[in-house]
Amino acid sequence: MKEHRYPTRILHVTFNMGFGGTEQVIRQLVTNLDKSRFHNEIACIDGEVGAIGQALETEHGIKHHARQRASGFDLKTILWLRHLIKSGKFDIVHCHQYSPYAYGWFAHLGTGAKVVFTEHGRFHPDQHRKKAKLINPFIARTSHKLVAISSATRDALVEYEYFPRDRISVIYNGIAPLEVSEQARTALKEELGIQPDETVIGTVARLDAVKNHAMMLKATRTLLDQDAPVRLLLVGDGPERDNLEKLAAALNLGESVIFTGFQSEPADYLSLMDIFLLPSFTEGTSMTLLEAMSLGIPTVATRVGGTPEIVADGETGKLVGSDDLPAFTRAIQELLQDPNALSKMSQQAKRRFEERFSAEQMVQQYEHCYQ
């Protein structure tokens, strides 16, 4: 048997290293894996290294490779990846999301490298694909490790992608807990004009239809009509911003809603929230939900995807049905009316994060996976 050399060389294949949950997971992995045992580099197939990637290169010396794939299935991108794997003498090709997996799987053939695939989330709505039924069972059986970030994601891989259930492991996302100074928090609160008697509800997310920001705006209108002193804080930008601002104006929310736009370091904004909102139509393992929990912020969320595996209903937050505006509004209202329950949920949210969703736990499971 060939003796293994250290460090194990891992090439992470992904779309890009901009801002998003997948990118955050990769960042946690490459910065927390034992450097004496693992060497990491990143290949981006959509041409953009992105802000997180640039920071990793500058601050941690993580090397990136980037190529813009052509439309359709690009053979040249497969050959490019194959050259990287062989010239870099990589032991493992860790593919993040399905398209990078397809490219990485074809590229690894004949190189001696092993393939790990992590599915980070599903598009909404999910649908069956005939091509997947033909191809995926074969490439799954000839890959070395398949990982889903939640049981719900694993179930979707089985139902819609025809992957064999017995081949898929579940490794929950993990992050380093956020740390925010009270001084920075106070200064930002004053800058935004948030009053001491106002309860801040809100989210940190791309302004995309799948996140259902519209339900947050409508719930806020109802809460204000019931004389609840709330301020809605929406951190992020995206294709739905114009529509959401028009809806906020139609609902006459005025200064009761704050659109911050894109924030490269949103932790200070997140720390202002008394209740974190996550009314998405689908979720894998939301990184911002984990960040909120690390700060001890209770959540009101929809019971979709991997969220019920993170939020303990009635203990660390409240779960409601998808797109159920009355139930969503009522759940927020119940927390506003019961400060003791809110305080207890805050403590339990932080405890649950520390026990189950730390970066250390995630990294240990991937180290075992790589070995």
Solvent accessible surface area in square Angstrom, and as a share of the most:
residue,aa,sasa,rsa
1,M,241,1.08
2,K,179,0.76
3,E,160,0.72
4,H,85,0.38
5,R,107,0.39
6,Y,135,0.51
7,P,52,0.33
8,T,10,0.06
9,R,57,0.21
10,I,0,0.00
11,L,0,0.00
12,H,0,0.00
13,V,0,0.00
14,T,2,0.01
15,F,54,0.22
16,N,42,0.22
17,M,0,0.00
18,G,15,0.14
19,F,93,0.39
20,G,30,0.29
21,G,36,0.34
22,T,17,0.10
23,E,22,0.10
24,Q,33,0.14
25,V,1,0.00
26,I,0,0.00
27,R,81,0.30
28,Q,22,0.10
29,L,0,0.00
30,V,2,0.01
31,T,32,0.18
32,N,71,0.36
33,L,3,0.02
34,D,56,0.29
35,K,123,0.52
36,S,82,0.53
37,R,66,0.24
38,F,7,0.03
39,H,62,0.28
40,N,9,0.05
41,E,15,0.07
42,I,0,0.00
43,A,0,0.00
44,C,0,0.00
45,I,0,0.00
46,D,33,0.17
47,G,27,0.26
48,E,115,0.52
49,V,36,0.21
50,G,13,0.13
51,A,45,0.35
52,I,3,0.01
53,G,0,0.00
54,Q,111,0.49
55,A,34,0.26
56,L,1,0.01
57,E,74,0.33
58,T,118,0.68
59,E,125,0.56
60,H,88,0.39
61,G,62,0.60
62,I,14,0.07
63,K,116,0.49
64,H,17,0.08
65,H,31,0.14
66,A,45,0.35
67,R,72,0.26
68,Q,118,0.52
69,R,62,0.23
70,A,59,0.46
71,S,114,0.73
72,G,65,0.62
73,F,114,0.47
74,D,13,0.07
75,L,115,0.57
76,K,139,0.59
77,T,0,0.00
78,I,16,0.08
79,L,97,0.48
80,W,52,0.18
81,L,0,0.00
82,R,72,0.26
83,H,120,0.53
84,L,20,0.10
85,I,2,0.01
86,K,112,0.48
87,S,69,0.45
88,G,17,0.17
89,K,141,0.60
90,F,11,0.05
91,D,28,0.14
92,I,8,0.04
93,V,0,0.00
94,H,0,0.00
95,C,0,0.00
96,H,1,0.00
97,Q,41,0.18
98,Y,50,0.19
99,S,36,0.23
100,P,0,0.00
101,Y,0,0.00
102,A,16,0.12
103,Y,5,0.02
104,G,0,0.00
105,W,13,0.05
106,F,81,0.34
107,A,0,0.00
108,H,16,0.07
109,L,77,0.38
110,G,77,0.74
111,T,34,0.20
112,G,74,0.72
113,A,6,0.04
114,K,111,0.47
115,V,0,0.00
116,V,4,0.02
117,F,1,0.00
118,T,0,0.00
119,E,4,0.02
120,H,14,0.06
121,G,20,0.20
122,R,49,0.18
123,F,185,0.77
124,H,95,0.42
125,P,98,0.62
126,D,41,0.21
127,Q,124,0.55
128,H,103,0.46
129,R,86,0.31
130,K,183,0.78
131,K,136,0.58
132,A,2,0.01
133,K,124,0.53
134,L,147,0.73
135,I,66,0.34
136,N,0,0.00
137,P,48,0.30
138,F,123,0.51
139,I,5,0.02
140,A,0,0.00
141,R,134,0.49
142,T,58,0.34
143,S,4,0.03
144,H,78,0.35
145,K,85,0.36
146,L,2,0.01
147,V,1,0.01
148,A,0,0.00
149,I,2,0.01
150,S,1,0.00
151,S,33,0.21
152,A,32,0.25
153,T,4,0.03
154,R,61,0.22
155,D,60,0.31
156,A,13,0.10
157,L,1,0.00
158,V,40,0.23
159,E,93,0.42
160,Y,46,0.18
161,E,7,0.03
162,Y,56,0.21
163,F,3,0.01
164,P,22,0.14
165,R,115,0.42
166,D,114,0.59
167,R,69,0.25
168,I,14,0.07
169,S,54,0.35
170,V,38,0.22
171,I,10,0.05
172,Y,64,0.24
173,N,5,0.03
174,G,0,0.00
175,I,6,0.03
176,A,51,0.40
177,P,71,0.45
178,L,40,0.20
179,E,160,0.72
180,V,36,0.21
181,S,65,0.42
182,E,114,0.51
183,Q,151,0.67
184,A,36,0.28
185,R,59,0.22
186,T,63,0.36
187,A,57,0.44
188,L,16,0.08
189,K,46,0.19
190,E,131,0.59
191,E,132,0.59
192,L,38,0.19
193,G,32,0.30
194,I,11,0.06
195,Q,93,0.41
196,P,130,0.82
197,D,105,0.55
198,E,35,0.16
199,T,27,0.16
200,V,0,0.00
201,I,0,0.00
202,G,0,0.00
203,T,2,0.01
204,V,14,0.08
205,A,18,0.14
206,R,145,0.53
207,L,1,0.00
208,D,41,0.21
209,A,63,0.49
210,V,39,0.22
211,K,44,0.19
212,N,11,0.06
213,H,3,0.02
214,A,30,0.23
215,M,6,0.02
216,M,2,0.01
217,L,0,0.00
218,K,84,0.36
219,A,1,0.00
220,T,0,0.00
221,R,59,0.22
222,T,50,0.29
223,L,0,0.00
224,L,39,0.19
225,D,96,0.50
226,Q,92,0.41
227,D,128,0.67
228,A,16,0.13
229,P,72,0.45
230,V,3,0.02
231,R,21,0.08
232,L,0,0.00
233,L,0,0.00
234,L,0,0.00
235,V,2,0.01
236,G,10,0.10
237,D,58,0.30
238,G,20,0.19
239,P,85,0.53
240,E,44,0.20
241,R,67,0.24
242,D,82,0.43
243,N,84,0.43
244,L,9,0.05
245,E,66,0.30
246,K,127,0.54
247,L,43,0.21
248,A,6,0.05
249,A,76,0.59
250,A,85,0.66
251,L,39,0.19
252,N,118,0.61
253,L,5,0.02
254,G,58,0.55
255,E,148,0.66
256,S,25,0.16
257,V,15,0.08
258,I,26,0.13
259,F,38,0.16
260,T,27,0.16
261,G,7,0.07
262,F,111,0.46
263,Q,50,0.22
264,S,60,0.39
265,E,137,0.61
266,P,36,0.23
267,A,23,0.18
268,D,49,0.25
269,Y,30,0.11
270,L,1,0.01
271,S,11,0.07
272,L,0,0.00
273,M,5,0.02
274,D,49,0.25
275,I,0,0.00
276,F,0,0.00
277,L,0,0.00
278,L,5,0.03
279,P,2,0.01
280,S,0,0.00
281,F,57,0.24
282,T,29,0.17
283,E,21,0.09
284,G,9,0.09
285,T,7,0.04
286,S,10,0.07
287,M,13,0.06
288,T,30,0.17
289,L,0,0.00
290,L,0,0.00
291,E,27,0.12
292,A,0,0.00
293,M,2,0.01
294,S,3,0.02
295,L,45,0.23
296,G,9,0.08
297,I,9,0.04
298,P,3,0.02
299,T,1,0.00
300,V,0,0.00
301,A,0,0.00
302,T,1,0.00
303,R,121,0.44
304,V,21,0.12
305,G,33,0.32
306,G,0,0.00
307,T,1,0.01
308,P,51,0.32
309,E,40,0.18
310,I,0,0.00
311,V,2,0.01
312,A,17,0.13
313,D,75,0.39
314,G,49,0.47
315,E,96,0.43
316,T,5,0.03
317,G,0,0.00
318,K,46,0.20
319,L,16,0.08
320,V,13,0.07
321,G,29,0.28
322,S,56,0.36
323,D,83,0.43
324,D,53,0.28
325,L,54,0.27
326,P,87,0.55
327,A,16,0.12
328,F,0,0.00
329,T,10,0.06
330,R,127,0.46
331,A,6,0.04
332,I,0,0.00
333,Q,42,0.19
334,E,77,0.35
335,L,2,0.01
336,L,37,0.19
337,Q,130,0.58
338,D,62,0.32
339,P,94,0.59
340,N,127,0.65
341,A,31,0.24
342,L,33,0.16
343,S,58,0.37
344,K,125,0.53
345,M,12,0.05
346,S,34,0.22
347,Q,108,0.48
348,Q,46,0.20
349,A,0,0.00
350,K,93,0.39
351,R,121,0.44
352,R,39,0.14
353,F,3,0.01
354,E,100,0.45
355,E,102,0.46
356,R,132,0.48
357,F,2,0.01
358,S,16,0.10
359,A,2,0.01
360,E,106,0.48
361,Q,66,0.29
362,M,2,0.01
363,V,8,0.04
364,Q,117,0.52
365,Q,76,0.34
366,Y,2,0.01
367,E,27,0.12
368,H,144,0.64
369,C,14,0.09
370,Y,20,0.08
371,Q,137,0.61
